[in-house]
Amino acid sequence: MNNILSLIIPSLNETLFMVGLSTLLTILLGLPLGITLVVTDENHILPNKSVNRILSWIINITRSLPFIILMVFIIPFTRFVVGTTLGTKAAIVPLVIAATPFYARVVESSIREIQWGVIEASLAMGATPMKIITQVLIPEATPSLVLGITITLINIVGYSAMAGAIGGGGLGDLAIRYGYQRFRVDIMWSTIIVLILLVQIIQSTGNKLASLINKK
């Protein structure tokens, strides 16, 4: 048991580091991207057909690539950014690139759920586009955005496990090196149980947080 824990705990810490930092960067990039997709749409507050189409095109292309292929394809870029292609730092680059367009679409969907009448009333009161974005769109969509972050976070956990296939570290790497290559069934089962618990905790926390915000 001690042997299993000595392997699981460092790998879990690596996964938490990868997932945490990747999620933070994904939110910082995906939130403005998703909002831009909505507000530059035709008949919205900042219509711009060219920007909207280019962003949508880039997002669709990035989302078309399976994560394992994307991870291998951008190896030169990963090496350029972090100086290595192995380990948790290297895995964060493809994790962010894969998760950002996904979260941007989640943000777009959440913002579009806001009734146009709310935005129209703000426009009538003379609110600027920036005020509408920061004081109307984001606050109104916050519960949905929190649920979107939860879904994105769970996706990143899954991606991080796949990153172990090419030495990305974390629980996926542990499962492949010990569970698959060394036939350690106990390590494989332990890794699966930890991943299931991790996803359950993320989902429950996200649901409760969204529910609390919604009641305010």
C-alpha positions, 0 to 999 in steps of 0.5 A: 500500500505504501508503495502504491501511495508513493507512486500515486501521490507525486503523480496526483500532484503533477496532474493537479498542477497541470490541470490547475494552471491549464484551466487558469490560462484557458479561462484567461484566453477563452473568456474574452475569445467567447465574448468576442465571438458573440459581440462581433456577431451580426446585430450585436453590440460590436458587429464585425463580420471579418473578426467573427468569421476569422475567430470562428474559423480558427476555433473550428480548426483547433477543435477538429484535431484530436488531442493526441494528434494536436499534442504531437503536431505542436511539439516544435511550438511546445519546445519553443515555449517551454524549452522541452517536450517532456514533463508537466510544463511541456504538457500544459502548452497543448492542454491550453491550446486544446481547451481554450477553443472548447471553453470559448464555445462554452462562453459563447453559448452561455452569453447567447442565452442572455435575453436581448431585452436586457442588452437593449435596455442597457443600450437605451440607458447609454451604456458603452459596449465595455460596460455592457460586457463587464456589467451585464453579459458576464454577471448575467451569464456567471452561473452558466460560465461556472458550469462551463468551467467545470465541464472544461476542467473535467475535459482537461483532466482527461486530456492530461491523462492522454498527455502521459502517452508521450511523457507528459507526467501525472496520473496518465504517465503513471498508468502507462509506465506501470499499469500498462508497460509493467503489468501492475494491475494494482497501479492501474486500478488505483489510478483509475479510482483517483481519476474518478474521485477527482472528476466527482469532486470537480463536478460536485463543487462546480454544481454547488458553486453554480447553484449558490451563485444562481440563488443570489 
